[in-house]
Amino acid sequence: MSSITTKDGVEIFYKDWGKGQPIVFSHGWPLSADDWDAQMMFFLSHGYRVIAHDRRGHGRSTQTGGGHDMDHYADDLAVLTAHLDLKDAVHVGHSTGGGEVVHYLARHGESRVAKAVIISAVPPLMVKTAANPGGLPKNVFDGFQAQLAANRAQFFYDVPAGPFYGYNRPGAKPSQGVILNWWRQGMMGGAKAHSDGIVAFSQTDFTEDLKKITVPVLVMHGDDDQIVPYPNSAPLSAKLLKNGTLKTYKGFPHGMPTTEADRINADILAFLNEQHRATGREADRSLAGKA
């Protein structure tokens, strides 16, 4: 297995396939690099070099007891990009991974980066505060931690079987394979990392990070996201970015890179093929529904 070791002794597993312009994928909580299978295979077939790592405490990386915060996540990503000496890279992050990408760009600079894509991402800030009245109450995330501590295996089945992929919606057609693959990835990681990760993805304020980023960023979000509610996330992030483009998907769930892979992949590819866009441009706020 390919891995790197961070300065605090954590082994970070990664996949690195193909040649060409590199695309680096950062996964969501509590998953692994495997969650990007549909994207890795698609972009590999289109001539890109595709790279994805397991976040510390997740998947095949070390189940360390500490460092489960956005600073360490961003620093681990920086170690990986430096180790592979990536240049002109595209960073794609889903959910918590979107926060990781934003924090990496703001914390480590853009010298190695061409563009970025954040999908169903947690920025600017998920938790409700006086300055963020549209956020979710902290007791929602406390409840996540309590369920994880009480019965992680059941919790990690209920999330993908319900809100993550929108399988709790009327007329939905749940895929048992997708549900079990989410469960498999989650259970590979460490409970401590997953518990601390809830705090990291819910309480980190990315507002100032977003303001620092100058490379083109595609912000993709479904308006039926039950994990990271749309109104307090994607539109706000797109406005804070100097060069952000918002794409809103009618009826798409949080896990749309899996359930709507064909559409998401095609739209990312189109974004990568575009020339540098005008600052502050916003794309269609309501794209067509499921194709």
C-alpha positions as CSV (number, residue, x, y, z in Angstrom):
1,M,0.0,0.0,0.0
2,S,1.1,3.5,-0.7
3,S,1.4,5.8,2.3
4,I,3.2,8.8,3.7
5,T,4.1,9.5,7.3
6,T,3.2,12.9,8.9
7,K,5.5,14.8,11.3
8,D,3.5,13.4,14.2
9,G,3.9,9.9,13.0
10,V,0.6,9.2,11.4
11,E,0.5,7.0,8.3
12,I,-1.8,8.4,5.6
13,F,-2.9,5.9,3.0
14,Y,-3.4,7.1,-0.6
15,K,-4.1,5.9,-4.1
16,D,-2.3,7.5,-7.1
17,W,-3.4,6.3,-10.6
18,G,-2.6,7.5,-14.1
19,K,-0.7,10.4,-15.6
20,G,-1.7,13.9,-16.6
21,Q,-3.1,16.9,-14.7
22,P,-3.6,15.7,-11.1
23,I,-7.0,15.7,-9.4
24,V,-6.9,15.2,-5.7
25,F,-10.0,14.0,-3.9
26,S,-10.8,14.6,-0.2
27,H,-13.6,12.4,1.1
28,G,-16.4,13.1,3.5
29,W,-17.0,12.0,7.1
30,P,-16.7,9.1,8.1
31,L,-15.6,7.5,4.8
32,S,-12.4,6.8,2.9
33,A,-10.8,7.3,-0.5
34,D,-13.0,4.4,-1.7
35,D,-16.0,6.8,-1.7
36,W,-14.5,8.4,-4.9
37,D,-14.5,5.2,-7.0
38,A,-16.9,6.6,-9.6
39,Q,-14.9,9.8,-9.9
40,M,-11.5,8.2,-9.9
41,M,-12.4,5.8,-12.7
42,F,-14.2,8.5,-14.8
43,F,-11.4,11.0,-14.7
44,L,-8.7,8.3,-15.1
45,S,-10.4,7.4,-18.4
46,H,-10.3,11.0,-19.4
47,G,-6.6,11.3,-19.1
48,Y,-6.2,12.7,-15.6
49,R,-4.0,11.6,-12.8
50,V,-6.3,10.8,-9.9
51,I,-5.2,10.8,-6.2
52,A,-7.3,10.1,-3.1
53,H,-6.2,9.6,0.5
54,D,-7.8,8.2,3.7
55,R,-8.0,11.0,6.2
56,R,-6.1,10.4,9.5
57,G,-8.2,8.0,11.6
58,H,-10.2,6.9,8.6
59,G,-10.0,4.0,6.3
60,R,-6.5,2.5,6.1
61,S,-4.7,5.4,7.7
62,T,-3.5,5.2,11.3
63,Q,-6.2,5.2,13.9
64,T,-4.5,7.9,15.9
65,G,-6.1,9.3,19.0
66,G,-5.5,12.9,18.2
67,G,-5.1,15.5,15.5
68,H,-8.7,15.2,14.3
69,D,-9.2,18.9,13.4
70,M,-9.1,20.9,10.2
71,D,-5.6,22.2,10.8
72,H,-4.3,18.6,10.9
73,Y,-6.5,17.6,8.0
74,A,-5.2,20.5,5.8
75,D,-1.6,19.8,6.9
76,D,-1.8,16.1,6.1
77,L,-3.1,17.1,2.6
78,A,-0.2,19.5,2.2
79,V,2.3,16.7,3.1
80,L,0.7,14.5,0.5
81,T,0.8,17.1,-2.3
82,A,4.4,18.0,-1.4
83,H,5.5,14.3,-1.3
84,L,4.0,13.7,-4.8
85,D,5.3,17.2,-5.9
86,L,1.9,18.0,-7.5
87,K,1.6,21.0,-9.7
88,D,-1.4,22.6,-11.4
89,A,-3.6,20.3,-9.3
90,V,-7.4,20.3,-9.0
91,H,-8.7,19.7,-5.5
92,V,-12.1,18.1,-5.2
93,G,-13.7,17.8,-1.7
94,H,-17.1,16.3,-0.6
95,S,-18.8,17.4,2.6
96,T,-16.1,17.4,5.3
97,G,-13.6,17.0,2.5
98,G,-14.8,20.3,1.1
99,G,-13.9,22.0,4.3
100,E,-10.5,20.3,4.2
101,V,-9.9,21.6,0.7
102,V,-10.9,25.2,1.6
103,H,-8.7,25.1,4.7
104,Y,-5.8,23.6,2.8
105,L,-5.9,26.4,0.2
106,A,-6.2,29.1,2.7
107,R,-3.5,27.7,5.1
108,H,-1.0,26.4,2.6
109,G,-1.5,28.7,-0.4
110,E,-2.4,28.1,-4.1
111,S,1.1,27.7,-5.7
112,R,0.4,24.0,-6.5
113,V,-3.3,24.5,-7.4
114,A,-5.2,25.3,-10.6
115,K,-8.8,25.0,-9.5
116,A,-11.0,23.5,-6.8
117,V,-14.4,21.9,-6.5
118,I,-16.4,21.6,-3.3
119,I,-19.5,19.3,-3.3
120,S,-22.2,19.3,-0.6
121,A,-19.5,20.9,1.5
122,V,-19.7,22.1,5.1
123,P,-18.4,25.7,4.7
124,P,-18.9,28.4,5.7
125,L,-20.1,27.1,9.2
126,M,-22.6,24.4,10.1
127,V,-23.3,25.1,13.7
128,K,-25.7,27.8,14.8
129,T,-24.1,30.8,16.5
130,A,-25.0,34.4,17.1
131,A,-23.1,35.3,14.0
132,N,-24.5,32.3,12.1
133,P,-28.2,32.2,13.0
134,G,-29.1,29.9,10.0
135,G,-26.9,27.1,11.3
136,L,-28.0,23.9,13.0
137,P,-28.2,23.8,16.8
138,K,-25.2,22.3,18.5
139,N,-27.4,19.6,20.1
140,V,-27.9,18.1,16.7
141,F,-24.2,17.3,16.5
142,D,-24.0,16.3,20.2
143,G,-26.7,13.8,19.2
144,F,-24.5,12.4,16.4
145,Q,-21.7,11.9,18.9
146,A,-24.0,10.2,21.4
147,Q,-25.4,7.8,18.7
148,L,-21.8,7.0,17.6
149,A,-20.7,6.2,21.1
150,A,-23.8,4.1,21.9
151,N,-23.9,2.0,18.8
152,R,-21.6,3.1,16.0
153,A,-22.4,0.1,13.7
154,Q,-26.2,0.8,13.8
155,F,-25.7,4.6,13.4
156,F,-23.5,3.9,10.4
157,Y,-26.2,1.9,8.8
158,D,-29.0,4.3,9.6
159,V,-27.3,7.4,8.1
160,P,-26.8,6.0,4.5
161,A,-30.0,4.1,4.6
162,G,-31.8,7.3,5.3
163,P,-30.8,11.0,4.9
164,F,-27.3,10.7,3.4
165,Y,-28.5,9.5,0.0
166,G,-32.1,10.6,0.3
167,Y,-33.3,7.1,0.6
168,N,-35.9,8.2,3.2
169,R,-37.7,10.3,0.6
170,P,-41.0,9.1,-1.0
171,G,-40.3,7.1,-4.2
172,A,-36.6,6.6,-3.5
173,K,-35.0,3.4,-4.6
174,P,-32.4,2.5,-2.0
175,S,-29.3,0.5,-3.1
176,Q,-28.3,-2.0,-0.5
177,G,-24.8,-2.1,-2.1
178,V,-24.4,1.7,-1.7
179,I,-25.6,1.5,1.9
180,L,-23.3,-1.4,2.9
181,N,-20.4,0.2,1.1
182,W,-20.9,3.4,3.2
183,W,-21.1,1.2,6.3
184,R,-17.9,-0.7,5.3
185,Q,-15.9,2.4,4.9
186,G,-17.1,3.9,8.1
187,M,-16.4,0.9,10.2
188,M,-12.9,0.7,8.8
189,G,-12.0,3.9,10.6
190,G,-11.7,4.7,14.3
191,A,-14.5,5.8,16.6
192,K,-12.3,8.5,18.2
193,A,-11.5,10.0,14.9
194,H,-15.2,10.0,13.9
195,S,-16.4,11.5,17.1
196,D,-13.8,14.3,17.0
197,G,-14.5,14.7,13.3
198,I,-18.1,15.7,14.1
199,V,-16.8,18.7,16.1
200,A,-14.3,19.5,13.3
201,F,-16.8,19.6,10.5
202,S,-19.6,21.3,12.5
203,Q,-17.7,23.9,14.5
204,T,-15.0,25.1,12.2
205,D,-15.7,28.5,10.7
206,F,-14.3,28.7,7.1
207,T,-15.5,32.3,6.5
208,E,-12.0,33.9,6.4
209,D,-10.6,30.9,4.5
210,L,-13.1,31.3,1.7
211,K,-12.2,35.0,1.4
212,K,-8.5,34.2,0.9
213,I,-9.0,31.8,-2.1
214,T,-8.4,33.3,-5.5
215,V,-8.4,30.2,-7.8
216,P,-11.6,29.3,-9.6
217,V,-13.9,27.2,-7.3
218,L,-17.0,25.3,-8.4
219,V,-19.5,25.0,-5.6
220,M,-21.9,22.1,-6.1
221,H,-24.9,21.4,-3.8
222,G,-28.2,19.6,-3.9
223,D,-31.2,21.6,-2.6
224,D,-32.5,18.4,-0.9
225,D,-29.3,17.9,1.1
226,Q,-30.4,16.6,4.6
227,I,-26.9,16.5,6.0
228,V,-25.5,19.9,5.1
229,P,-28.6,22.1,4.5
230,Y,-28.3,24.1,1.3
231,P,-29.4,27.6,2.3
232,N,-26.7,28.1,4.9
233,S,-23.9,26.5,2.9
234,A,-23.3,26.6,-0.8
235,P,-24.8,30.1,-1.6
236,L,-22.9,31.7,1.2
237,S,-19.6,30.0,0.2
238,A,-20.0,31.1,-3.4
239,K,-20.5,34.7,-2.3
240,L,-17.4,34.7,-0.1
241,L,-15.2,33.3,-2.7
242,K,-13.4,35.7,-5.0
243,N,-13.9,33.4,-8.0
244,G,-16.7,31.1,-7.1
245,T,-19.4,29.5,-9.3
246,L,-22.5,28.1,-7.7
247,K,-24.3,25.1,-9.2
248,T,-27.5,24.0,-7.5
249,Y,-29.1,20.6,-8.2
250,K,-32.8,20.3,-7.8
251,G,-33.7,17.3,-5.6
252,F,-30.2,15.9,-5.3
253,P,-29.1,14.5,-1.9
254,H,-26.0,15.0,0.2
255,G,-24.3,11.9,-1.3
256,M,-24.9,13.0,-4.9
257,P,-21.3,12.1,-6.1
258,T,-22.5,8.5,-5.7
259,T,-26.2,8.6,-6.5
260,E,-25.8,11.1,-9.4
261,A,-22.3,10.3,-10.4
262,D,-22.8,10.7,-14.2
263,R,-24.2,14.2,-13.8
264,I,-21.6,15.3,-11.2
265,N,-18.7,13.9,-13.1
266,A,-19.8,15.6,-16.4
267,D,-20.2,19.0,-14.7
268,I,-16.8,18.8,-13.0
269,L,-15.2,17.8,-16.4
270,A,-16.9,20.8,-18.0
271,F,-15.6,23.1,-15.3
272,L,-12.1,21.8,-15.7
273,N,-12.3,22.4,-19.5
274,E,-13.4,26.0,-19.1
275,Q,-11.1,28.9,-19.3
276,H,-10.6,31.1,-16.3
277,R,-14.0,32.7,-15.6
278,A,-14.9,36.2,-14.5
279,T,-14.7,36.9,-10.8
280,G,-17.9,36.3,-8.9
281,R,-19.8,34.6,-11.7
282,E,-22.7,32.5,-10.5
283,A,-24.1,29.6,-12.6
284,D,-27.7,28.5,-12.8
285,R,-29.1,28.4,-9.3
286,S,-31.4,25.6,-10.1
287,L,-30.1,23.1,-12.6
288,A,-32.4,20.4,-14.1
289,G,-33.3,17.6,-11.9
290,K,-32.2,14.0,-12.2
291,A,-31.3,13.2,-15.8
